[in-house]
Amino acid sequence: MHFEALGSPVYARLAGRLALDPGPARPFFGDPPDFHDPLRLFGAVHHLVLRGVAPDALSGDPDDFAEAIAAHEDEIRRRIRQDVVQTNEVQRCVALLPAFLTVARETALPIELLELGPSAGLNLLADRYRYVYANGAWGRSAALLELVADERGRPVPAELLATSLDVRRRRGIDLAPVDATTEEGYLLLRSFIWPGLEDRVRRLGAAVATLRAEPERPQLIQGDYVEQLPEVLAERPGDAVTIVFQTASTGYLLADAAARLRSSLDTAGSDGRPLAWVSTRRHDEREGAVEDAYELELRVWPGPPRLAAHLDFHGNWLEWLLP
C-alpha cells in the first residue's frame, strides 16, 4: 500500500518492515491476507495510541510497534474481528454537493438523501457545511466545517452554486453504522485516519461537531444495503426526489451484488416517483479517461447516466464536467 505517497510516513515505514518480516503481525492476517488486514491492524494499534494506552506504538520504530502488539494482543484481535474499516472522508462532499445541486435544479423538488455505506452519516450532512469553489462559495458562513475545492479544468459553474437545497430527510444503510455522537464512535473514526494526515483529523472533528449539533440527525439503518434498498425505496415519497448516493463502498461488492443493486435502482426509477443516483463508479464501470481517480456518475430517472466529475479518491481535487 502506498502509505508514503498518501501522506503517512509512519505507516510507510511499518508496512515496509512488515512486508519483509510479518513477525508479530502474522497471527492477525488471513491466508491469503485480505486487502483490509493491515488497515485493521494499524487502526487497532492507533486506537491504543489515541487512548494513551500504548503511546509509543506508532513512533515509527518497528520494535515499539511489535511490543504494543504483544502487550495488547487480545484487544487488537477483538478490534480486528469487529471493527470495519471506516474511511468515508467528508472532503468528498466537494463533489457530492454540485451533484446534489444539479439534481435540485433539474427537478425543482425537495430532496431526500439516502446513502449506501454512510459509516457515521457525516456526508449526509453535506448541506450543513460551507464550500469554497473558484466561482464562489456555497453554504452558511457560520458552518463549523469549510471545505475548499481544488478544481482542475472547468470549475463548478457559478449558476449552479446559486442553487439552494431543501433536504427533508437523511437516511443511510450500513453493515456497521457508527454513532459519532459518542466518544467511542469518534475514536473509531479517528483511529482509521493515518498518522500525519492532520487536515483529515481537523475535518473529521468539525464534521462530528456538526453532527452533534444537528437537531435532526441522520437515520442510520443497520443492514446489507443491496438486500434492503428495494424495501427502503418502495416507501419513498412522490413529492420529493430521493437521491441514492455512495462514494466508495460499491467497489467492495462482488459483481453479482453490484448488478443486483443496479437492477433495484432501475426498477425503482421506472415507477414514476422521482429518483436520482450519485455514485463513484466501480473499476469495471469506468470509462478510464483519467487514471488514479474516481469517476462520479449522476443519473436522474428517466434520463441516462452521465459522467459528472473526476475526483481524487479522498476528494483532494475535483474536475467538474457538467454545465
URLINZI-V275343 format. One record per residue. N is the residue number from 1. SS is DSSP state (a for helix, b for strand, c for the rest). PSI is psi in radians with two decimals (NA if undefined). Layout:
N | SS | PSI
N | SS | PSI
This chain:
1 | c | 2.53
2 | c | 1.11
3 | c | -0.71
4 | c | -0.84
5 | c | -0.52
6 | c | 0.15
7 | c | 0.26
8 | c | 1.47
9 | a | -0.51
10 | a | -0.89
11 | a | -0.57
12 | a | -0.77
13 | a | -0.77
14 | a | -0.73
15 | a | -0.67
16 | a | -0.75
17 | a | -0.74
18 | a | -0.56
19 | a | -0.62
20 | a | -0.64
21 | c | 1.62
22 | c | -0.54
23 | a | -2.08
24 | a | -0.30
25 | a | -0.29
26 | a | -0.71
27 | a | -0.30
28 | a | -0.07
29 | c | 2.53
30 | c | 3.10
31 | c | 1.72
32 | c | 2.83
33 | c | 2.49
34 | c | 2.65
35 | c | -0.62
36 | c | -0.12
37 | a | -0.91
38 | a | -0.58
39 | a | -0.69
40 | a | -0.73
41 | a | -0.87
42 | a | -0.68
43 | a | -0.72
44 | a | -0.73
45 | a | -0.69
46 | a | -0.64
47 | a | -0.72
48 | a | -0.72
49 | a | -0.79
50 | a | -0.53
51 | c | -0.07
52 | c | 0.20
53 | c | -0.67
54 | c | 1.25
55 | c | -0.41
56 | c | 0.09
57 | c | -0.53
58 | c | 0.64
59 | c | -0.31
60 | c | -0.22
61 | c | 2.05
62 | a | -0.50
63 | a | -0.70
64 | a | -0.71
65 | a | -0.79
66 | a | -0.67
67 | a | -0.69
68 | a | -0.71
69 | a | -0.78
70 | a | -0.66
71 | a | -0.41
72 | c | 0.63
73 | a | -0.74
74 | a | -0.79
75 | a | -0.72
76 | a | -0.74
77 | a | -0.71
78 | a | -0.76
79 | a | -0.71
80 | a | -0.64
81 | a | -0.63
82 | a | -0.44
83 | c | 2.10
84 | c | 2.48
85 | c | 2.23
86 | c | 1.81
87 | c | 0.69
88 | c | 1.48
89 | c | 2.21
90 | a | -0.34
91 | a | -0.38
92 | a | -0.29
93 | a | -0.33
94 | a | -0.40
95 | a | -0.61
96 | a | -0.73
97 | a | -0.93
98 | a | -0.48
99 | a | -0.78
100 | a | -0.70
101 | a | -0.65
102 | a | -0.77
103 | a | -0.78
104 | a | -0.72
105 | a | -0.71
106 | a | -0.48
107 | a | -0.40
108 | c | 0.68
109 | c | 2.74
110 | b | 2.88
111 | b | 2.47
112 | b | 2.18
113 | b | 2.33
114 | b | 1.86
115 | b | 2.43
116 | b | 2.07
117 | c | 0.93
118 | c | -0.14
119 | c | -1.93
120 | c | 0.00
121 | c | 0.31
122 | a | -0.58
123 | a | -0.25
124 | a | -0.19
125 | a | 0.45
126 | a | -0.63
127 | a | -0.08
128 | a | -0.13
129 | c | 2.88
130 | b | 2.52
131 | b | 2.49
132 | b | 2.02
133 | b | 2.96
134 | c | -0.61
135 | c | 0.17
136 | b | 3.09
137 | b | 2.77
138 | b | 2.44
139 | c | 3.02
140 | c | 2.38
141 | c | -0.40
142 | c | 0.13
143 | c | 2.54
144 | c | -0.39
145 | c | 2.21
146 | b | 2.23
147 | b | 2.20
148 | b | 2.23
149 | c | 2.18
150 | c | 1.74
151 | b | 2.46
152 | c | 2.55
153 | c | -2.46
154 | c | 2.21
155 | c | 2.92
156 | c | 2.23
157 | c | 2.49
158 | a | -0.63
159 | a | -0.64
160 | a | -0.66
161 | a | -0.22
162 | c | -0.08
163 | c | 2.50
164 | c | 2.81
165 | c | 2.33
166 | c | 1.61
167 | b | 2.02
168 | b | -0.56
169 | b | 2.59
170 | b | 2.09
171 | b | 2.75
172 | b | 2.71
173 | b | 2.17
174 | b | 2.49
175 | c | -0.59
176 | c | 1.25
177 | c | 2.59
178 | c | 2.31
179 | c | 1.65
180 | c | -0.03
181 | c | -0.20
182 | c | 2.73
183 | a | -0.65
184 | a | -0.70
185 | a | -0.75
186 | a | -0.79
187 | a | -0.64
188 | a | -0.83
189 | a | -0.76
190 | a | -0.61
191 | a | -0.38
192 | c | 0.06
193 | c | 2.17
194 | c | 2.48
195 | c | 2.35
196 | c | -0.28
197 | c | 1.20
198 | a | -0.51
199 | a | -0.67
200 | a | -0.65
201 | a | -0.79
202 | a | -0.79
203 | a | -0.74
204 | a | -0.81
205 | a | -0.74
206 | a | -0.64
207 | a | -0.71
208 | a | -0.69
209 | a | -0.66
210 | a | -0.77
211 | a | -0.79
212 | a | -0.46
213 | a | -0.14
214 | c | 2.14
215 | c | -0.57
216 | c | 1.63
217 | c | 2.70
218 | c | 2.54
219 | b | 2.07
220 | b | 2.09
221 | b | 2.19
222 | b | 2.22
223 | c | -3.14
224 | c | 2.00
225 | a | -0.45
226 | a | -0.70
227 | a | -0.67
228 | a | -0.33
229 | a | -0.79
230 | a | -0.73
231 | a | -0.73
232 | a | -0.73
233 | a | -0.45
234 | a | -0.45
235 | c | 0.32
236 | c | 2.74
237 | c | 2.94
238 | c | -0.13
239 | c | 0.27
240 | b | 2.71
241 | b | 2.17
242 | b | 2.10
243 | b | 1.91
244 | b | 2.25
245 | b | 2.82
246 | b | 2.77
247 | c | 0.05
248 | c | -0.48
249 | a | -0.53
250 | a | -0.34
251 | a | -0.31
252 | a | -0.03
253 | c | 2.57
254 | c | 2.73
255 | a | -0.67
256 | a | -0.75
257 | a | -0.68
258 | a | -0.66
259 | a | -0.68
260 | a | -0.66
261 | a | -0.83
262 | a | -0.71
263 | a | -0.71
264 | a | -0.72
265 | a | -0.75
266 | a | -0.71
267 | a | -0.81
268 | a | -0.67
269 | a | -0.32
270 | c | 0.00
271 | c | 0.06
272 | c | -0.29
273 | c | 2.53
274 | c | 2.32
275 | b | 2.44
276 | b | 2.79
277 | b | 2.21
278 | b | 2.11
279 | b | 2.44
280 | b | 2.37
281 | c | 2.56
282 | c | 2.84
283 | a | -0.66
284 | a | 0.04
285 | a | -0.12
286 | c | 2.59
287 | c | -0.50
288 | c | 0.33
289 | c | -0.49
290 | c | 2.19
291 | c | 2.78
292 | c | 0.77
293 | c | 2.78
294 | b | 2.61
295 | b | 2.25
296 | b | 2.09
297 | b | 2.46
298 | b | 2.31
299 | b | 2.34
300 | b | 1.97
301 | c | 2.52
302 | c | 0.27
303 | c | 2.99
304 | c | 2.90
305 | c | 2.57
306 | b | 2.58
307 | b | 1.97
308 | b | -0.58
309 | b | 2.80
310 | b | 2.52
311 | b | 2.64
312 | c | 2.67
313 | c | -0.50
314 | c | 0.24
315 | c | 0.29
316 | c | -0.38
317 | c | 2.77
318 | b | 2.36
319 | b | 1.80
320 | b | 2.40
321 | c | -0.21
322 | c | 2.79
323 | c | NA
